[in-house]
Amino acid sequence: MDFGIKDSIIAIITLDRNMVSSSTIPVFYANTEEQQERIALLIAKITMGMVHDLENGSYVVVRH
């Protein structure tokens, strides 16, 4: 079984509306930091993933 990094990324949550959406990874756009954090935490709960702050206005939810 071959696992790449894109197989582990569940979602990207960002404040940056200029971020290009991916054809394989869902990108969620938030209006505020509070909304971004809430979306990330809910997606992580639902998918049993972990939230990582990329410190560039984006969070990524991954499954380890």
N, C-alpha and C positions, 0 to 999 in steps of 0.2 A: 504494500500500500504506500503510495507516494503522496506526501503532504508538503505543500508549498505554503508560503506565507499567506497567499490569497485564500487558501483553504481554511485558515485560522481566523481571518478577519471577518467579523459578522456584520459590522456597520461602522460608518463614519458619521459623526455628529459635529457640525461646524457652524460657526457664525459667518464664515466667508462665503458670500453668495457667488463669488467668482470661481469657487472650486468646481472643477469639471466633474460631473457625475460619472461613475464607473458603470460599465455594463454588467459587471459581476458582483460588485459590492454596493449595497444600498447606502446612499448619502442622504442624511436628514439635515435640513437647514433650520437653525433656531434663531429667534429674534433677540433673545437676551441670554446672558450667561446662566441665569437661573433656569430658564427653559431648556437650555442645552444640557445642563447637569441632570435635570429631571428626565429628559428623554434618554440620555445615556444610561442612567440607573435603571429605568424601566426596561429598556432593551436588554441590559445585562441580566436582570432578574428573570425575564421571560426565557432567555436563551442559555442561562447558566454561564454567562461569559464574564469577563473582567473588563473594567473600564480603565483606559490609560489616557492621561492628558498629554498631548503632544506639545503643549505650551506654545502653540502657534494659532490659537483660536479653534482648535479641533480636538475632539476626543475620538478614540477608536475603541470599539468593543471587540475583544478577541476571545477565542476559546483556546485555552492552553491544554 
